């Protein structure tokens, strides 16, 4: 069942869930957040992610530059 046609809002994912989804460490995701390269949203002291935004970021090729310095 696809979420895009269900009418339900997309679920927010935690930093740990995104790291697991992408197969990287939490520290790697934190590094990308510090560089403001991965799409994320700050809610209080937590970072939340939408899988669709992160997947689009990867598919766009922008993630290939995430480990390079700004």
mmCIF file as Biopython writes it, N, C-alpha, C and O atoms, coordinates in Angstrom:
data_model
#
loop_
_atom_site.group_PDB
_atom_site.id
_atom_site.type_symbol
_atom_site.label_atom_id
_atom_site.label_alt_id
_atom_site.label_comp_id
_atom_site.label_asym_id
_atom_site.label_entity_id
_atom_site.label_seq_id
_atom_site.pdbx_PDB_ins_code
_atom_site.Cartn_x
_atom_site.Cartn_y
_atom_site.Cartn_z
_atom_site.occupancy
_atom_site.B_iso_or_equiv
_atom_site.auth_seq_id
_atom_site.auth_asym_id
_atom_site.pdbx_PDB_model_num
ATOM 1   N N  . UNK A ? 1  ? 0.835  -1.190 0.000  1.0 0.0 1  A 1 
ATOM 2   C CA . UNK A ? 1  ? 0.000  0.000  0.000  1.0 0.0 1  A 1 
ATOM 3   C C  . UNK A ? 1  ? 0.871  1.242  0.000  1.0 0.0 1  A 1 
ATOM 4   O O  . UNK A ? 1  ? 1.758  1.376  0.843  1.0 0.0 1  A 1 
ATOM 5   N N  . UNK A ? 2  ? 0.637  2.128  -0.911 1.0 0.0 2  A 1 
ATOM 6   C CA . UNK A ? 2  ? 1.438  3.340  -1.064 1.0 0.0 2  A 1 
ATOM 7   C C  . UNK A ? 2  ? 0.859  4.478  -0.231 1.0 0.0 2  A 1 
ATOM 8   O O  . UNK A ? 2  ? -0.354 4.683  -0.212 1.0 0.0 2  A 1 
ATOM 9   N N  . UNK A ? 3  ? 1.723  5.215  0.455  1.0 0.0 3  A 1 
ATOM 10  C CA . UNK A ? 3  ? 1.271  6.328  1.284  1.0 0.0 3  A 1 
ATOM 11  C C  . UNK A ? 3  ? 0.821  7.521  0.461  1.0 0.0 3  A 1 
ATOM 12  O O  . UNK A ? 3  ? -0.008 8.304  0.925  1.0 0.0 3  A 1 
ATOM 13  N N  . UNK A ? 4  ? 1.348  7.683  -0.759 1.0 0.0 4  A 1 
ATOM 14  C CA . UNK A ? 4  ? 1.058  8.898  -1.505 1.0 0.0 4  A 1 
ATOM 15  C C  . UNK A ? 4  ? -0.399 8.993  -1.939 1.0 0.0 4  A 1 
ATOM 16  O O  . UNK A ? 4  ? -0.863 10.098 -2.220 1.0 0.0 4  A 1 
ATOM 17  N N  . UNK A ? 5  ? -1.145 7.890  -2.009 1.0 0.0 5  A 1 
ATOM 18  C CA . UNK A ? 5  ? -2.540 7.937  -2.432 1.0 0.0 5  A 1 
ATOM 19  C C  . UNK A ? 5  ? -3.502 7.619  -1.295 1.0 0.0 5  A 1 
ATOM 20  O O  . UNK A ? 5  ? -4.717 7.620  -1.496 1.0 0.0 5  A 1 
ATOM 21  N N  . UNK A ? 6  ? -2.978 7.348  -0.111 1.0 0.0 6  A 1 
ATOM 22  C CA . UNK A ? 6  ? -3.837 6.937  0.996  1.0 0.0 6  A 1 
ATOM 23  C C  . UNK A ? 6  ? -4.573 8.111  1.619  1.0 0.0 6  A 1 
ATOM 24  O O  . UNK A ? 6  ? -5.563 7.911  2.323  1.0 0.0 6  A 1 
ATOM 25  N N  . UNK A ? 7  ? -4.113 9.324  1.377  1.0 0.0 7  A 1 
ATOM 26  C CA . UNK A ? 7  ? -4.723 10.486 1.988  1.0 0.0 7  A 1 
ATOM 27  C C  . UNK A ? 7  ? -4.197 10.772 3.377  1.0 0.0 7  A 1 
ATOM 28  O O  . UNK A ? 7  ? -4.508 11.814 3.956  1.0 0.0 7  A 1 
ATOM 29  N N  . UNK A ? 8  ? -3.405 9.866  3.922  1.0 0.0 8  A 1 
ATOM 30  C CA . UNK A ? 8  ? -2.833 10.081 5.248  1.0 0.0 8  A 1 
ATOM 31  C C  . UNK A ? 8  ? -1.537 10.861 5.116  1.0 0.0 8  A 1 
ATOM 32  O O  . UNK A ? 8  ? -0.795 10.676 4.152  1.0 0.0 8  A 1 
ATOM 33  N N  . UNK A ? 9  ? -1.259 11.740 6.087  1.0 0.0 9  A 1 
ATOM 34  C CA . UNK A ? 9  ? 0.004  12.487 6.040  1.0 0.0 9  A 1 
ATOM 35  C C  . UNK A ? 9  ? 1.195  11.550 6.220  1.0 0.0 9  A 1 
ATOM 36  O O  . UNK A ? 9  ? 1.112  10.520 6.889  1.0 0.0 9  A 1 
ATOM 37  N N  . UNK A ? 10 ? 2.289  11.939 5.610  1.0 0.0 10 A 1 
ATOM 38  C CA . UNK A ? 10 ? 3.517  11.152 5.718  1.0 0.0 10 A 1 
ATOM 39  C C  . UNK A ? 10 ? 4.036  11.198 7.153  1.0 0.0 10 A 1 
ATOM 40  O O  . UNK A ? 10 ? 4.006  12.245 7.800  1.0 0.0 10 A 1 
ATOM 41  N N  . UNK A ? 11 ? 4.502  10.075 7.633  1.0 0.0 11 A 1 
ATOM 42  C CA . UNK A ? 11 ? 5.016  9.973  8.996  1.0 0.0 11 A 1 
ATOM 43  C C  . UNK A ? 11 ? 6.389  10.630 9.104  1.0 0.0 11 A 1 
ATOM 44  O O  . UNK A ? 11 ? 7.175  10.601 8.157  1.0 0.0 11 A 1 
ATOM 45  N N  . UNK A ? 12 ? 6.672  11.223 10.266 1.0 0.0 12 A 1 
ATOM 46  C CA . UNK A ? 12 ? 7.983  11.783 10.555 1.0 0.0 12 A 1 
ATOM 47  C C  . UNK A ? 12 ? 8.884  10.677 11.074 1.0 0.0 12 A 1 
ATOM 48  O O  . UNK A ? 12 ? 8.441  9.820  11.838 1.0 0.0 12 A 1 
ATOM 49  N N  . UNK A ? 13 ? 10.153 10.691 10.663 1.0 0.0 13 A 1 
ATOM 50  C CA . UNK A ? 13 ? 11.123 9.691  11.089 1.0 0.0 13 A 1 
ATOM 51  C C  . UNK A ? 13 ? 12.192 10.349 11.948 1.0 0.0 13 A 1 
ATOM 52  O O  . UNK A ? 13 ? 12.548 11.510 11.742 1.0 0.0 13 A 1 
ATOM 53  N N  . UNK A ? 14 ? 12.698 9.588  12.914 1.0 0.0 14 A 1 
ATOM 54  C CA . UNK A ? 14 ? 13.748 10.087 13.811 1.0 0.0 14 A 1 
ATOM 55  C C  . UNK A ? 14 ? 15.110 9.996  13.132 1.0 0.0 14 A 1 
ATOM 56  O O  . UNK A ? 14 ? 15.260 9.372  12.082 1.0 0.0 14 A 1 
ATOM 57  N N  . UNK A ? 15 ? 16.085 10.626 13.750 1.0 0.0 15 A 1 
ATOM 58  C CA . UNK A ? 15 ? 17.457 10.566 13.257 1.0 0.0 15 A 1 
ATOM 59  C C  . UNK A ? 15 ? 17.927 9.114  13.171 1.0 0.0 15 A 1 
ATOM 60  O O  . UNK A ? 15 ? 18.545 8.713  12.184 1.0 0.0 15 A 1 
ATOM 61  N N  . UNK A ? 16 ? 17.634 8.340  14.197 1.0 0.0 16 A 1 
ATOM 62  C CA . UNK A ? 16 ? 18.046 6.928  14.212 1.0 0.0 16 A 1 
ATOM 63  C C  . UNK A ? 16 ? 17.386 6.142  13.080 1.0 0.0 16 A 1 
ATOM 64  O O  . UNK A ? 16 ? 18.037 5.325  12.429 1.0 0.0 16 A 1 
ATOM 65  N N  . UNK A ? 17 ? 16.101 6.386  12.845 1.0 0.0 17 A 1 
ATOM 66  C CA . UNK A ? 17 ? 15.399 5.679  11.770 1.0 0.0 17 A 1 
ATOM 67  C C  . UNK A ? 17 ? 15.954 6.057  10.401 1.0 0.0 17 A 1 
ATOM 68  O O  . UNK A ? 17 ? 16.081 5.198  9.529  1.0 0.0 17 A 1 
ATOM 69  N N  . UNK A ? 18 ? 16.287 7.333  10.200 1.0 0.0 18 A 1 
ATOM 70  C CA . UNK A ? 18 ? 16.845 7.774  8.909  1.0 0.0 18 A 1 
ATOM 71  C C  . UNK A ? 18 ? 18.218 7.158  8.703  1.0 0.0 18 A 1 
ATOM 72  O O  . UNK A ? 18 ? 18.541 6.714  7.601  1.0 0.0 18 A 1 
ATOM 73  N N  . UNK A ? 19 ? 19.033 7.126  9.762  1.0 0.0 19 A 1 
ATOM 74  C CA . UNK A ? 19 ? 20.362 6.511  9.649  1.0 0.0 19 A 1 
ATOM 75  C C  . UNK A ? 19 ? 20.217 5.055  9.233  1.0 0.0 19 A 1 
ATOM 76  O O  . UNK A ? 19 ? 20.942 4.572  8.364  1.0 0.0 19 A 1 
ATOM 77  N N  . UNK A ? 20 ? 19.284 4.366  9.853  1.0 0.0 20 A 1 
ATOM 78  C CA . UNK A ? 20 ? 19.054 2.951  9.533  1.0 0.0 20 A 1 
ATOM 79  C C  . UNK A ? 20 ? 18.538 2.809  8.098  1.0 0.0 20 A 1 
ATOM 80  O O  . UNK A ? 20 ? 18.980 1.925  7.365  1.0 0.0 20 A 1 
ATOM 81  N N  . UNK A ? 21 ? 17.619 3.663  7.703  1.0 0.0 21 A 1 
ATOM 82  C CA . UNK A ? 21 ? 17.046 3.644  6.349  1.0 0.0 21 A 1 
ATOM 83  C C  . UNK A ? 21 ? 18.134 3.814  5.292  1.0 0.0 21 A 1 
ATOM 84  O O  . UNK A ? 21 ? 18.098 3.181  4.237  1.0 0.0 21 A 1 
ATOM 85  N N  . UNK A ? 22 ? 19.104 4.683  5.596  1.0 0.0 22 A 1 
ATOM 86  C CA . UNK A ? 22 ? 20.151 4.989  4.627  1.0 0.0 22 A 1 
ATOM 87  C C  . UNK A ? 22 ? 21.374 4.081  4.767  1.0 0.0 22 A 1 
ATOM 88  O O  . UNK A ? 22 ? 22.245 4.071  3.897  1.0 0.0 22 A 1 
ATOM 89  N N  . UNK A ? 23 ? 21.437 3.324  5.856  1.0 0.0 23 A 1 
ATOM 90  C CA . UNK A ? 23 ? 22.580 2.439  6.056  1.0 0.0 23 A 1 
ATOM 91  C C  . UNK A ? 23 ? 23.843 3.181  6.458  1.0 0.0 23 A 1 
ATOM 92  O O  . UNK A ? 23 ? 24.950 2.775  6.104  1.0 0.0 23 A 1 
ATOM 93  N N  . UNK A ? 24 ? 23.673 4.275  7.203  1.0 0.0 24 A 1 
ATOM 94  C CA . UNK A ? 24 ? 24.811 5.056  7.689  1.0 0.0 24 A 1 
ATOM 95  C C  . UNK A ? 24 ? 24.682 5.208  9.199  1.0 0.0 24 A 1 
ATOM 96  O O  . UNK A ? 24 ? 23.652 4.865  9.780  1.0 0.0 24 A 1 
ATOM 97  N N  . UNK A ? 25 ? 25.731 5.725  9.830  1.0 0.0 25 A 1 
ATOM 98  C CA . UNK A ? 25 ? 25.691 5.911  11.279 1.0 0.0 25 A 1 
ATOM 99  C C  . UNK A ? 25 ? 24.918 7.173  11.642 1.0 0.0 25 A 1 
ATOM 100 O O  . UNK A ? 25 ? 24.725 8.059  10.810 1.0 0.0 25 A 1 
ATOM 101 N N  . UNK A ? 26 ? 24.480 7.242  12.890 1.0 0.0 26 A 1 
ATOM 102 C CA . UNK A ? 26 ? 23.809 8.451  13.377 1.0 0.0 26 A 1 
ATOM 103 C C  . UNK A ? 26 ? 24.757 9.640  13.316 1.0 0.0 26 A 1 
ATOM 104 O O  . UNK A ? 26 ? 24.334 10.762 13.037 1.0 0.0 26 A 1 
ATOM 105 N N  . UNK A ? 27 ? 26.051 9.394  13.579 1.0 0.0 27 A 1 
ATOM 106 C CA . UNK A ? 27 ? 27.035 10.486 13.507 1.0 0.0 27 A 1 
ATOM 107 C C  . UNK A ? 27 ? 27.136 11.060 12.098 1.0 0.0 27 A 1 
ATOM 108 O O  . UNK A ? 27 ? 27.311 12.266 11.924 1.0 0.0 27 A 1 
ATOM 109 N N  . UNK A ? 28 ? 27.026 10.198 11.099 1.0 0.0 28 A 1 
ATOM 110 C CA . UNK A ? 28 ? 27.049 10.671 9.707  1.0 0.0 28 A 1 
ATOM 111 C C  . UNK A ? 28 ? 25.860 11.578 9.443  1.0 0.0 28 A 1 
ATOM 112 O O  . UNK A ? 28 ? 26.005 12.641 8.839  1.0 0.0 28 A 1 
ATOM 113 N N  . UNK A ? 29 ? 24.689 11.162 9.894  1.0 0.0 29 A 1 
ATOM 114 C CA . UNK A ? 29 ? 23.492 11.996 9.700  1.0 0.0 29 A 1 
ATOM 115 C C  . UNK A ? 29 ? 23.659 13.320 10.446 1.0 0.0 29 A 1 
ATOM 116 O O  . UNK A ? 29 ? 23.302 14.372 9.917  1.0 0.0 29 A 1 
ATOM 117 N N  . UNK A ? 30 ? 24.194 13.281 11.663 1.0 0.0 30 A 1 
ATOM 118 C CA . UNK A ? 30 ? 24.427 14.517 12.425 1.0 0.0 30 A 1 
ATOM 119 C C  . UNK A ? 30 ? 25.387 15.453 11.679 1.0 0.0 30 A 1 
ATOM 120 O O  . UNK A ? 30 ? 25.202 16.670 11.665 1.0 0.0 30 A 1 
ATOM 121 N N  . UNK A ? 31 ? 26.407 14.866 11.066 1.0 0.0 31 A 1 
ATOM 122 C CA . UNK A ? 31 ? 27.365 15.661 10.287 1.0 0.0 31 A 1 
ATOM 123 C C  . UNK A ? 31 ? 26.660 16.342 9.117  1.0 0.0 31 A 1 
ATOM 124 O O  . UNK A ? 31 ? 26.906 17.518 8.846  1.0 0.0 31 A 1 
ATOM 125 N N  . UNK A ? 32 ? 25.795 15.623 8.430  1.0 0.0 32 A 1 
ATOM 126 C CA . UNK A ? 32 ? 25.043 16.197 7.318  1.0 0.0 32 A 1 
ATOM 127 C C  . UNK A ? 32 ? 24.116 17.306 7.804  1.0 0.0 32 A 1 
ATOM 128 O O  . UNK A ? 32 ? 23.924 18.306 7.111  1.0 0.0 32 A 1 
ATOM 129 N N  . UNK A ? 33 ? 23.538 17.131 8.998  1.0 0.0 33 A 1 
ATOM 130 C CA . UNK A ? 33 ? 22.673 18.179 9.562  1.0 0.0 33 A 1 
ATOM 131 C C  . UNK A ? 33 ? 23.496 19.433 9.831  1.0 0.0 33 A 1 
ATOM 132 O O  . UNK A ? 33 ? 23.072 20.538 9.492  1.0 0.0 33 A 1 
ATOM 133 N N  . UNK A ? 34 ? 24.671 19.270 10.439 1.0 0.0 34 A 1 
ATOM 134 C CA . UNK A ? 34 ? 25.541 20.425 10.734 1.0 0.0 34 A 1 
ATOM 135 C C  . UNK A ? 34 ? 25.900 21.179 9.460  1.0 0.0 34 A 1 
ATOM 136 O O  . UNK A ? 34 ? 25.988 22.407 9.465  1.0 0.0 34 A 1 
ATOM 137 N N  . UNK A ? 35 ? 26.106 20.448 8.373  1.0 0.0 35 A 1 
ATOM 138 C CA . UNK A ? 35 ? 26.443 21.073 7.084  1.0 0.0 35 A 1 
ATOM 139 C C  . UNK A ? 35 ? 25.191 21.569 6.359  1.0 0.0 35 A 1 
ATOM 140 O O  . UNK A ? 35 ? 25.278 22.168 5.287  1.0 0.0 35 A 1 
ATOM 141 N N  . UNK A ? 36 ? 24.026 21.312 6.959  1.0 0.0 36 A 1 
ATOM 142 C CA . UNK A ? 36 ? 22.741 21.691 6.372  1.0 0.0 36 A 1 
ATOM 143 C C  . UNK A ? 36 ? 22.565 21.097 4.981  1.0 0.0 36 A 1 
ATOM 144 O O  . UNK A ? 36 ? 21.996 21.732 4.094  1.0 0.0 36 A 1 
ATOM 145 N N  . UNK A ? 37 ? 23.059 19.871 4.796  1.0 0.0 37 A 1 
ATOM 146 C CA . UNK A ? 37 ? 22.942 19.273 3.473  1.0 0.0 37 A 1 
ATOM 147 C C  . UNK A ? 37 ? 21.759 18.314 3.357  1.0 0.0 37 A 1 
ATOM 148 O O  . UNK A ? 37 ? 21.127 18.260 2.302  1.0 0.0 37 A 1 
ATOM 149 N N  . UNK A ? 38 ? 21.442 17.560 4.402  1.0 0.0 38 A 1 
ATOM 150 C CA . UNK A ? 38 ? 20.320 16.622 4.341  1.0 0.0 38 A 1 
ATOM 151 C C  . UNK A ? 38 ? 19.027 17.366 4.693  1.0 0.0 38 A 1 
ATOM 152 O O  . UNK A ? 38 ? 19.019 18.172 5.624  1.0 0.0 38 A 1 
ATOM 153 N N  . UNK A ? 39 ? 17.937 17.108 3.965  1.0 0.0 39 A 1 
ATOM 154 C CA . UNK A ? 39 ? 16.680 17.770 4.310  1.0 0.0 39 A 1 
ATOM 155 C C  . UNK A ? 39 ? 16.187 17.292 5.682  1.0 0.0 39 A 1 
ATOM 156 O O  . UNK A ? 39 ? 16.013 16.093 5.902  1.0 0.0 39 A 1 
ATOM 157 N N  . UNK A ? 40 ? 15.967 18.223 6.583  1.0 0.0 40 A 1 
ATOM 158 C CA . UNK A ? 40 ? 15.517 17.883 7.933  1.0 0.0 40 A 1 
ATOM 159 C C  . UNK A ? 40 ? 14.695 19.026 8.501  1.0 0.0 40 A 1 
ATOM 160 O O  . UNK A ? 40 ? 14.690 20.140 7.976  1.0 0.0 40 A 1 
ATOM 161 N N  . UNK A ? 41 ? 14.012 18.724 9.573  1.0 0.0 41 A 1 
ATOM 162 C CA . UNK A ? 41 ? 13.192 19.708 10.268 1.0 0.0 41 A 1 
ATOM 163 C C  . UNK A ? 41 ? 13.521 19.598 11.747 1.0 0.0 41 A 1 
ATOM 164 O O  . UNK A ? 41 ? 13.625 18.497 12.287 1.0 0.0 41 A 1 
ATOM 165 N N  . UNK A ? 42 ? 13.684 20.729 12.394 1.0 0.0 42 A 1 
ATOM 166 C CA . UNK A ? 42 ? 13.970 20.723 13.826 1.0 0.0 42 A 1 
ATOM 167 C C  . UNK A ? 42 ? 12.672 20.966 14.575 1.0 0.0 42 A 1 
ATOM 168 O O  . UNK A ? 42 ? 11.961 21.942 14.334 1.0 0.0 42 A 1 
ATOM 169 N N  . UNK A ? 43 ? 12.388 20.062 15.478 1.0 0.0 43 A 1 
ATOM 170 C CA . UNK A ? 43 ? 11.196 20.168 16.312 1.0 0.0 43 A 1 
ATOM 171 C C  . UNK A ? 43 ? 11.685 20.154 17.753 1.0 0.0 43 A 1 
ATOM 172 O O  . UNK A ? 43 ? 12.016 19.101 18.298 1.0 0.0 43 A 1 
ATOM 173 N N  . UNK A ? 44 ? 11.727 21.329 18.361 1.0 0.0 44 A 1 
ATOM 174 C CA . UNK A ? 44 ? 12.323 21.436 19.692 1.0 0.0 44 A 1 
ATOM 175 C C  . UNK A ? 44 ? 13.805 21.119 19.597 1.0 0.0 44 A 1 
ATOM 176 O O  . UNK A ? 44 ? 14.536 21.757 18.839 1.0 0.0 44 A 1 
ATOM 177 N N  . UNK A ? 45 ? 14.247 20.133 20.368 1.0 0.0 45 A 1 
ATOM 178 C CA . UNK A ? 45 ? 15.657 19.729 20.347 1.0 0.0 45 A 1 
ATOM 179 C C  . UNK A ? 45 ? 15.880 18.501 19.468 1.0 0.0 45 A 1 
ATOM 180 O O  . UNK A ? 45 ? 16.991 17.976 19.398 1.0 0.0 45 A 1 
ATOM 181 N N  . UNK A ? 46 ? 14.827 18.049 18.803 1.0 0.0 46 A 1 
ATOM 182 C CA . UNK A ? 46 ? 14.936 16.842 17.976 1.0 0.0 46 A 1 
ATOM 183 C C  . UNK A ? 46 ? 14.933 17.200 16.498 1.0 0.0 46 A 1 
ATOM 184 O O  . UNK A ? 46 ? 14.391 18.223 16.078 1.0 0.0 46 A 1 
ATOM 185 N N  . UNK A ? 47 ? 15.550 16.329 15.735 1.0 0.0 47 A 1 
ATOM 186 C CA . UNK A ? 47 ? 15.520 16.449 14.279 1.0 0.0 47 A 1 
ATOM 187 C C  . UNK A ? 47 ? 14.584 15.385 13.741 1.0 0.0 47 A 1 
ATOM 188 O O  . UNK A ? 47 ? 14.634 14.229 14.164 1.0 0.0 47 A 1 
ATOM 189 N N  . UNK A ? 48 ? 13.735 15.776 12.812 1.0 0.0 48 A 1 
ATOM 190 C CA . UNK A ? 48 ? 12.790 14.850 12.195 1.0 0.0 48 A 1 
ATOM 191 C C  . UNK A ? 48 ? 12.948 14.917 10.685 1.0 0.0 48 A 1 
ATOM 192 O O  . UNK A ? 48 ? 13.375 15.932 10.134 1.0 0.0 48 A 1 
ATOM 193 N N  . UNK A ? 49 ? 12.604 13.837 10.037 1.0 0.0 49 A 1 
ATOM 194 C CA . UNK A ? 49 ? 12.833 13.685 8.601  1.0 0.0 49 A 1 
ATOM 195 C C  . UNK A ? 49 ? 11.615 13.071 7.943  1.0 0.0 49 A 1 
ATOM 196 O O  . UNK A ? 49 ? 10.864 12.320 8.567  1.0 0.0 49 A 1 
ATOM 197 N N  . UNK A ? 50 ? 11.429 13.396 6.686  1.0 0.0 50 A 1 
ATOM 198 C CA . UNK A ? 50 ? 10.429 12.729 5.863  1.0 0.0 50 A 1 
ATOM 199 C C  . UNK A ? 50 ? 11.193 11.879 4.849  1.0 0.0 50 A 1 
ATOM 200 O O  . UNK A ? 50 ? 12.077 12.366 4.143  1.0 0.0 50 A 1 
ATOM 201 N N  . UNK A ? 51 ? 10.831 10.609 4.796  1.0 0.0 51 A 1 
ATOM 202 C CA . UNK A ? 51 ? 11.511 9.666  3.889  1.0 0.0 51 A 1 
ATOM 203 C C  . UNK A ? 51 ? 11.479 10.195 2.454  1.0 0.0 51 A 1 
ATOM 204 O O  . UNK A ? 51 ? 12.473 10.087 1.736  1.0 0.0 51 A 1 
ATOM 205 N N  . UNK A ? 52 ? 10.355 10.760 2.033  1.0 0.0 52 A 1 
ATOM 206 C CA . UNK A ? 52 ? 10.244 11.235 0.647  1.0 0.0 52 A 1 
ATOM 207 C C  . UNK A ? 52 ? 11.276 12.319 0.356  1.0 0.0 52 A 1 
ATOM 208 O O  . UNK A ? 52 ? 11.863 12.336 -0.727 1.0 0.0 52 A 1 
ATOM 209 N N  . UNK A ? 53 ? 11.507 13.229 1.315  1.0 0.0 53 A 1 
ATOM 210 C CA . UNK A ? 53 ? 12.482 14.306 1.113  1.0 0.0 53 A 1 
ATOM 211 C C  . UNK A ? 53 ? 13.912 13.763 1.083  1.0 0.0 53 A 1 
ATOM 212 O O  . UNK A ? 53 ? 14.725 14.177 0.257  1.0 0.0 53 A 1 
ATOM 213 N N  . UNK A ? 54 ? 14.205 12.840 1.986  1.0 0.0 54 A 1 
ATOM 214 C CA . UNK A ? 54 ? 15.551 12.259 2.040  1.0 0.0 54 A 1 
ATOM 215 C C  . UNK A ? 54 ? 15.814 11.427 0.788  1.0 0.0 54 A 1 
ATOM 216 O O  . UNK A ? 54 ? 16.896 11.508 0.207  1.0 0.0 54 A 1 
ATOM 217 N N  . UNK A ? 55 ? 14.837 10.634 0.370  1.0 0.0 55 A 1 
ATOM 218 C CA . UNK A ? 55 ? 15.009 9.828  -0.845 1.0 0.0 55 A 1 
ATOM 219 C C  . UNK A ? 55 ? 15.196 10.718 -2.074 1.0 0.0 55 A 1 
ATOM 220 O O  . UNK A ? 55 ? 16.014 10.413 -2.941 1.0 0.0 55 A 1 
ATOM 221 N N  . UNK A ? 56 ? 14.441 11.816 -2.152 1.0 0.0 56 A 1 
ATOM 222 C CA . UNK A ? 56 ? 14.587 12.750 -3.281 1.0 0.0 56 A 1 
ATOM 223 C C  . UNK A ? 56 ? 15.971 13.379 -3.261 1.0 0.0 56 A 1 
ATOM 224 O O  . UNK A ? 56 ? 16.570 13.586 -4.317 1.0 0.0 56 A 1 
ATOM 225 N N  . UNK A ? 57 ? 16.487 13.686 -2.076 1.0 0.0 57 A 1 
ATOM 226 C CA . UNK A ? 57 ? 17.834 14.247 -1.917 1.0 0.0 57 A 1 
ATOM 227 C C  . UNK A ? 57 ? 18.883 13.274 -2.436 1.0 0.0 57 A 1 
ATOM 228 O O  . UNK A ? 57 ? 19.814 13.673 -3.136 1.0 0.0 57 A 1 
ATOM 229 N N  . UNK A ? 58 ? 18.734 12.000 -2.095 1.0 0.0 58 A 1 
ATOM 230 C CA . UNK A ? 58 ? 19.674 10.980 -2.568 1.0 0.0 58 A 1 
ATOM 231 C C  . UNK A ? 58 ? 19.559 10.834 -4.085 1.0 0.0 58 A 1 
ATOM 232 O O  . UNK A ? 58 ? 20.568 10.819 -4.789 1.0 0.0 58 A 1 
ATOM 233 N N  . UNK A ? 59 ? 18.331 10.726 -4.583 1.0 0.0 59 A 1 
ATOM 234 C CA . UNK A ? 59 ? 18.111 10.514 -6.022 1.0 0.0 59 A 1 
ATOM 235 C C  . UNK A ? 59 ? 18.578 11.701 -6.857 1.0 0.0 59 A 1 
ATOM 236 O O  . UNK A ? 59 ? 18.933 11.533 -8.024 1.0 0.0 59 A 1 
ATOM 237 N N  . UNK A ? 60 ? 18.581 12.899 -6.275 1.0 0.0 60 A 1 
ATOM 238 C CA . UNK A ? 60 ? 18.998 14.096 -7.009 1.0 0.0 60 A 1 
ATOM 239 C C  . UNK A ? 60 ? 20.514 14.159 -7.200 1.0 0.0 60 A 1 
ATOM 240 O O  . UNK A ? 60 ? 21.018 14.930 -8.017 1.0 0.0 60 A 1 
ATOM 241 N N  . UNK A ? 61 ? 21.232 13.332 -6.428 1.0 0.0 61 A 1 
ATOM 242 C CA . UNK A ? 61 ? 22.688 13.349 -6.511 1.0 0.0 61 A 1 
ATOM 243 C C  . UNK A ? 61 ? 23.334 14.291 -5.514 1.0 0.0 61 A 1 
ATOM 244 O O  . UNK A ? 61 ? 24.558 14.296 -5.384 1.0 0.0 61 A 1 
ATOM 245 N N  . UNK A ? 62 ? 22.544 15.093 -4.805 1.0 0.0 62 A 1 
ATOM 246 C CA . UNK A ? 62 ? 23.095 16.047 -3.851 1.0 0.0 62 A 1 
ATOM 247 C C  . UNK A ? 62 ? 23.792 15.351 -2.684 1.0 0.0 62 A 1 
ATOM 248 O O  . UNK A ? 62 ? 24.717 15.907 -2.093 1.0 0.0 62 A 1 
ATOM 249 N N  . UNK A ? 63 ? 23.356 14.148 -2.354 1.0 0.0 63 A 1 
ATOM 250 C CA . UNK A ? 63 ? 23.965 13.427 -1.232 1.0 0.0 63 A 1 
ATOM 251 C C  . UNK A ? 63 ? 25.411 13.044 -1.537 1.0 0.0 63 A 1 
ATOM 252 O O  . UNK A ? 63 ? 26.196 12.821 -0.615 1.0 0.0 63 A 1 
ATOM 253 N N  . UNK A ? 64 ? 25.770 12.965 -2.814 1.0 0.0 64 A 1 
ATOM 254 C CA . UNK A ? 64 ? 27.137 12.617 -3.198 1.0 0.0 64 A 1 
ATOM 255 C C  . UNK A ? 64 ? 28.132 13.664 -2.709 1.0 0.0 64 A 1 
ATOM 256 O O  . UNK A ? 64 ? 29.310 13.363 -2.514 1.0 0.0 64 A 1 
ATOM 257 N N  . UNK A ? 65 ? 27.660 14.888 -2.513 1.0 0.0 65 A 1 
ATOM 258 C CA . UNK A ? 65 ? 28.520 15.987 -2.069 1.0 0.0 65 A 1 
ATOM 259 C C  . UNK A ? 65 ? 28.427 16.249 -0.559 1.0 0.0 65 A 1 
ATOM 260 O O  . UNK A ? 65 ? 29.081 17.158 -0.048 1.0 0.0 65 A 1 
ATOM 261 N N  . UNK A ? 66 ? 27.623 15.461 0.147  1.0 0.0 66 A 1 
ATOM 262 C CA . UNK A ? 66 ? 27.347 15.739 1.561  1.0 0.0 66 A 1 
ATOM 263 C C  . UNK A ? 66 ? 28.581 15.625 2.434  1.0 0.0 66 A 1 
ATOM 264 O O  . UNK A ? 66 ? 28.675 16.311 3.452  1.0 0.0 66 A 1 
ATOM 265 N N  . UNK A ? 67 ? 29.532 14.775 2.065  1.0 0.0 67 A 1 
ATOM 266 C CA . UNK A ? 67 ? 30.716 14.592 2.893  1.0 0.0 67 A 1 
ATOM 267 C C  . UNK A ? 67 ? 31.839 15.561 2.557  1.0 0.0 67 A 1 
ATOM 268 O O  . UNK A ? 67 ? 32.874 15.578 3.225  1.0 0.0 67 A 1 
ATOM 269 N N  . UNK A ? 68 ? 31.635 16.358 1.530  1.0 0.0 68 A 1 
ATOM 270 C CA . UNK A ? 68 ? 32.651 17.348 1.157  1.0 0.0 68 A 1 
ATOM 271 C C  . UNK A ? 68 ? 32.436 18.611 1.965  1.0 0.0 68 A 1 
ATOM 272 O O  . UNK A ? 68 ? 31.304 18.931 2.328  1.0 0.0 68 A 1 
ATOM 273 N N  . UNK A ? 69 ? 33.490 19.318 2.247  1.0 0.0 69 A 1 
ATOM 274 C CA . UNK A ? 69 ? 33.389 20.565 3.021  1.0 0.0 69 A 1 
ATOM 275 C C  . UNK A ? 69 ? 32.667 21.637 2.260  1.0 0.0 69 A 1 
ATOM 276 O O  . UNK A ? 69 ? 32.662 21.644 1.029  1.0 0.0 69 A 1 
ATOM 277 N N  . UNK A ? 70 ? 32.054 22.549 2.990  1.0 0.0 70 A 1 
ATOM 278 C CA . UNK A ? 70 ? 31.372 23.691 2.348  1.0 0.0 70 A 1 
ATOM 279 C C  . UNK A ? 70 ? 32.353 24.775 2.062  1.0 0.0 70 A 1 
ATOM 280 O O  . UNK A ? 70 ? 31.981 25.819 1.526  1.0 0.0 70 A 1 
#
